[in-house]
Amino acid sequence: MKLESIKSVYFIGVGGIGMSALARYFNGRGCKVRGYDKTETLLTKKLVEEGIEIHYTEDLNQIPDELDLVIYTPAVPAHHEELQYLQQSGIPVKKRAEVLGIISRGMKAIAIAGTHGKTSTTTILTYLLREGGVDCSAFLGGIALNFETNFVEGQSDWVVVEADEYDRSFLHLNPDLAVILSMDADHLDIYGDREALLETGFRAFAKGLKPGGQLLIHHQWESTLGPMGNVKSYGTDSGHFQAQNIRVENGYFTFDYEGGQHRIEGLQFTLPGKHNVENATAAITFALHLGVSPESIRGALKSFKGIRRRFEIMYRRDNKAYIDDYAHHPSELTATITAARQLFPGQKITGVFQPHLFSRTRDFADGFAEALDLLDDAILLPIYPARELPIEGVTSEMLLQKMKSEQKQLVEKEALLAIIEDKKPAILLTLGAGDIDKFREPLNAYYARENA
């Protein structure tokens, strides 16, 4: 399929973060872009403002005529009426990942893979490159606060993309440069077990690099991946490229970068936590590889605003703070809670967690309980089902029973605001990948009102 021939595109699930980036890409190319999504959100409203037509009910009559391409997300169920109809129509119907692969094959691609940290690292790298004179394009898995969008259009041959392991989507990519951040067990509903995730997922992705391509991997996963071609490692005080002397100074995480021909001391970074410093280390390595100067990197790290829902500080004043984060895996919860402890030492940390998917909750129940026990006070919401039907015995109550902490409770969403107003937590985290983000604005307004 040639991109030049595509004039009219229809999206099923257009409001998803990855799908909306593609919609913006085609809209920017002058294509007629229309789509369906289940619910209206701030993001879909923004897409409509940008000229993309969207409807919110499954309705064959609203499918436009004369389509060149239909793009859908695996999050849409197979029995979706519009999807079934279009798959039988003779119009090309492709998954989001396939189309991203087609786009990136015509460019020089940098792909960021890993079970955690993809969006942060992709966005950090994109910002470092663009601030350093490399006019790259980027498809981001979140809204970058420096760009206020999840799609960045550039004029150079370089494109930065997230390489998503879900549904083996990243196997459609053949990048010039790639990073593997982590390979924790996840998406076992797709892969079956951890070894299949490694073999048919990450190892297959690594083998898909273009000839002469460079792979960068976190040092702790190097032996797990096994022997590969041109592989370098990074990490904290380990690997070919290192973050060293990590400390907190004047509200910034501060560190030294060492690797290759470069040593850069006293880098100040806005995102908290060792994991984010390591993500930045991977991004710095490829930015230097593409010719960005150390001084440009220094300035960009300090002016990086972050990503919506990635340790996003919604409110902060004196000793009070409200932070919202997308964390939905035990490792991500641990990283976020630990970062909050490092940023607010000695403070009581209250967290509200909405589990995402019955299968993930079942597969990692012990890990979730262990991570949630890191909170001083844990509030659980019912499981957000997303694409799944309930699994017998898998509930938030099950997680609560596995936790050792005594400061824990399960509440319905309708009661959450009243609970928070009663507890008056100094440091509050909202955590999860479901619809917990609907509480962002009410909670932000509460903190502003309470501390006026």
N, C-alpha and C positions, 0 to 999 in steps of 0.2 A: 504493500500500500504506500502510495506517494502522498506526502503531506500536502503538496501543492494542489492536489486534486480535491481536497476536502474543503467544502464551502458551507456545509450545514451539518451540525453535530447535535446529538441528543444524549443527555446524561440521565441515567437512572440511579438516583442517590447523589444528586449534584451538590448537596449541602455538606457532604463529608469533607474532611480537611484535605485529603489527597485529591479527591474528585474536583473540589472547587478550584484547586490550583491549576488542574488541567483545563477546566472551563475558562479560567482567566487567560490561560495560554492561547486557546483557540479564539477567544473573544478578541484578544490583542492582535491576532493575525487577520482580523476582519471577517471571521466566519460568523454565520448565524448560529448562536448557541441558545439552546432551550433545554429544559430538564424537569424532572420530577424529584421530589423528596417527601418524606413522610411527615415532617413537621417544619414549620416556619421558625427560623432562628435569626439571631443577629447577623450571622454569616450569610444566610440566604437573602435577607433583606439587603445586605450590602451588594450581593451579586445582582439583584434586581436593579439597584441604583446604577450599576455598571452596564446595564443594558441586556442582561440575561433574563429570559422569560422562564418562570418557574411555576408549577402547580403542585398541589399537595394531596390530591386524591388519585388513586389508581383509576385511570379513565382512558380507555383506548381512543376515545374521541378527541382527546387533547394531544395525542401524538401527532407531530407535524408531518406533512407530506414531503416528499423529495429529500430524504435524508441521505447523506453520504456515509455517515458513521454513527453507530450507537456505542456508548461507553457505559459500562456498569461496574459496580463494586461488589466484591464477594459478600459484603455485609447484607446485600439485598437477597431475600430468600428465593430459592429456585422456583417456587410456585407463584411468584409475583406476576400478576396478570399482564402488565405491559411488557415485562421481560420475556415471558413465554411467547407472546404475540410477535415481538420483534425478532426473536430467535428463529421464528418460522417464516419471516417476511422476505428473506433473501438479501436484506440490507446487512452489510458487515457489522457484526456485534462483537466487541472486544472488551476484555477486562481492562481496568485502569492500568495495571502493570504492563500489559502488552503494548499499550499506546505509549506509555513512558519509555519503554524499550525502543520503540520505533523512533521516537523523538531523539533520544540520547545517542542512538547509533549514528546519526548524522552529525554528531558533535564530539568534542573531547569531553568525556564524562568522568566526574569524580563521584563515586558512590559510597555512601556511609551506611554500613550494616551493623547489626547488633541487637540483642534483645532489649537493651536499655541505652538511652543516650543519643539515639539517632537524630531526633529533632534538634536537640541542643547543639550537637556537634555540627550538623549540616548548617544551622543558622549562624553559629560562630564563624565557621569557615567562609560562608558566603559574605559575611560582613567584613572579615579580615581581607578577603580578596578584593571586594569592591572599594573599600577604603584605601587599599594599597595599589589601586590602578588596574586590576584585572577585572574587566567589565563582564563578569559571568552572569549567566541566567541561573535560576534556582527554583526547584520545586520543594517546598518545605512542608513538614508535617505539623506545623503550628503557625500561628500568626506572630511574625517577628515584629517586636515593638519598635525597632529602628526603621522598619519598612512599612509597618501597618498592613501587611499582606502576607500571604503564603506562597505567592508567585512573584519572582523578581525577573524582569526582562532585561537582558544584557545584549551587547552587540558583538562580544567576542565569541570564539568557538567553544568556550568552556561552559559546561553546565554542571551544577551540583545537585545531586538527587539523593533522597532517602532510599535505601535498599531494604524493602520490607520483607521479612522472612515469612509473614503470614501467607498461607496458601501458596508457598514457594514463589511468591511474586517476584523476588529479586533475581530469579534465574532468567528473567527476560532481559536483564542488563548485561552488557559487555563493556565494563568501564576501562578507562586508561589508568586511573588511580582508584584505590579502594581502601577503606578502613573497616576493620571488624573490631567493634568496641567490647562486645561481650557475647557469650554463647550459653547463657543460663537456659535451663529447660523452660519452655513456654510453648503455647500453641500445640499441646500434645493431642488436642482434638483433631489436628491436621496430620501431624507426623507420627503419632502413635507412641513413640518413646524417644528418649534423649538421644540415643545413638542414631536414629533415623533423622532427627533434627540436625545432627552434626554431618552425617554422610550425604543425605539427599538435600540438605539445606546449605549449611555454611561451607562445607568443603566443595560442593558443586558450584556454589557462587564464586569461591576463590579461583576455581579452575576456569571460570568464564571470563577472567580478565583478558584484555587484548594482549597479543604477543608483545613482550617487553614491558608489560604493565607492572606497576609497583603496588604491593599490598602492605599495609601498615596494620599491625594487630597489637592489642594490649598484651603486655608481656605474660600475664597470668594464663592466657589462652593459647600461647604459641605452641606448647607441646601437645595440647588437646587437638589443635588443627592438624598437626602432623607435618611431614616434609612437603614443602611447596617450593615454587620457584623464587621469585624476587620478593622476599618477605623481610620486613624490618619491624622491630617492636618498639613500644613506647610504654611509659608508666611513671610511677613515683619512685625515684631513686633506682630504677631498673629499666633495662631496655636500651636500644640504640638512641632513643630520644627521651629525655627525662625532665620531669618537673622536680625541682629540688628545693629544700628549705621552705616548705609551705608554712605560712603563718598568717595570722589576722592582724592587719595594721590599719588604723583609722577607718574601720568599717569595710575594708576591702580584703579579700583573700589575696595574698601576695606570695609570689614564688619566683624562682629562677629557672630559666629554660637552658638546657644543655643538650646539644646534639649536632652531629655532622661538623660543619665549620663554624657553628654559632654557639655563643653563650650570651644570653640576655638576662641581666640581673634586675630584680626588683619590679617584676611585672605585677601590676595591680589589676584585679579582675572583679567585676561586679557580681557575678554569680557565686553563691556560697557553696562550700563543700569540696572535699578532696576529689569526688567524682567529677565535678564540673571543671576543676583544675586539670584533671587528666583528659577530659574532653577537649579542653582548650589546647592542651599539649599536642594532641593529634591534629587539630586544626592549624596550629602554628607550623607544624612540620610540613604540611602540604602548602601552606601559604608561602613559606620560605622557598620551597621547591619550585613554586611558580614565580619567584622573583620579588615577592613583597619584602620591603625593607624591615629590619628589626624595629626601627623607630616608628614606622607606620603601625606595626603590630602593637607596640606599646600603647599608642594613642587609641587604637581601635578597641583593645581589650577594656580600657578604662571607660570608654563611651558606649560600650555595648549595653543595651537596655534589657536584653533577655527576650523570652518568648512567653506569650500568653499561656497561663496555666502550667508553666515550668518554674516552680518556686517563685511565683509572681507575688511580690509584696503589694497587696491591695491597700493596706493601711499600715502606717508606722508613725508613732509619735511617742516621745518619751520612752517608757518601758512597756508600751502596748504595741502589738502587731497582729495583723491578720494576713495570712499567706495562703494562696490557693495553688494546688499542684495536681497534676494529671496522674500521679503515681498509682499504678494498678497491679503491681507485681511485688512480692515480698522484698526483693532487692531494691526496688524503687522506693518503697515505703521506708526501708531502713536508711537509704541514702538521704531522703528528704528530712526525716526526723533527726538524723544525725547532724545534718547541715543546720537545722534550726537550733539544736543544742550548741553547736559551735558558734553560731551568730548571736545567740542569747544565753550565754552561760549563766547557770544558776537559776534561770527562770522556769516556772511551771509551764509545761507544754500540753495543751489540750488539742486533741485531734478528732475530726469527724471523718470516718471512712465509709465510702459506699463501694462494696465489692462489685466487680465487673465480670459477668459471666458465671453461670453455675459450674461449668466444667473447670474453669481456672480456680474457682474457690475450692472445689473438691480436690483438684490436683495439688494445690499448694496450701492446704488448710493449716498444716503445722507451721509453715513458714510465715503465713499471714499472722497467726497468733503470736509467734515469736517477735515479729516486727512491731505489731501493735502494742506489745508489752513494753516497748521502749517509750511509749507515751506516759505522761503522768496521769492523764485522764483520757479515756478512749470512749468515743460515742460511735456506735455502728448504725448504719442505715440498712434497710433490706437490700438484697442483691439486685443489681440492675441487669436484666436478662439479655439485653441487646438482641442478638439473632437467635437466642436459644429458648427452648422450653424448659420448665423446671425439672430438676433431678431430685428424686425422692431422698429426703434426709439431708440435702445440701441447702443450708440456710445461714443467715448471719448469726442466728442463735447458736448454731454449731460452732462457729468461730469463737463466739463469746465464751462458750464452755471450755474451749481449748486454751484460752488465755489464762495466765497465772495472776495477772494484776487484779486487784480488788476494785480499782477505780475504772469501772466499765459499765456501759448500759447500751441497750438496743432501743432505738426510737423510730417511730414512723416519721416520714419526711414532713408531714403536716405539723408535727410538734417541735421540730428542730429549733426554729427561731425562738420560741418561748423558752426552751431549755438553755440556749445560749444566753438569753437575756437574764435568766435566773442565775447561771453560773458566773457570768461576767469574766470569762477567761482573759488573762493578760496577753498570752500568746496563743493564737488559734490557727490550726491548720485544717483546711478542707482538702480531702484526698480522694481521688478516684477518677475513672474515665467514663462514667455514665452521665446522668443529668444533674449531678451534684453542682455543676457550674451555675445552675439556676439560682443558687443561694449567694453567688458572688456579690451582686449588687445590694440585696437586702442586708447581708452581713457587713458590707462596707459602709452602708448607710447607718447601721447600728453603731459601729465603732466611731464613726464621725460624730454621731449624735451623743453617744455616751461620753466622749472625751472632748466635747466642745468647750 
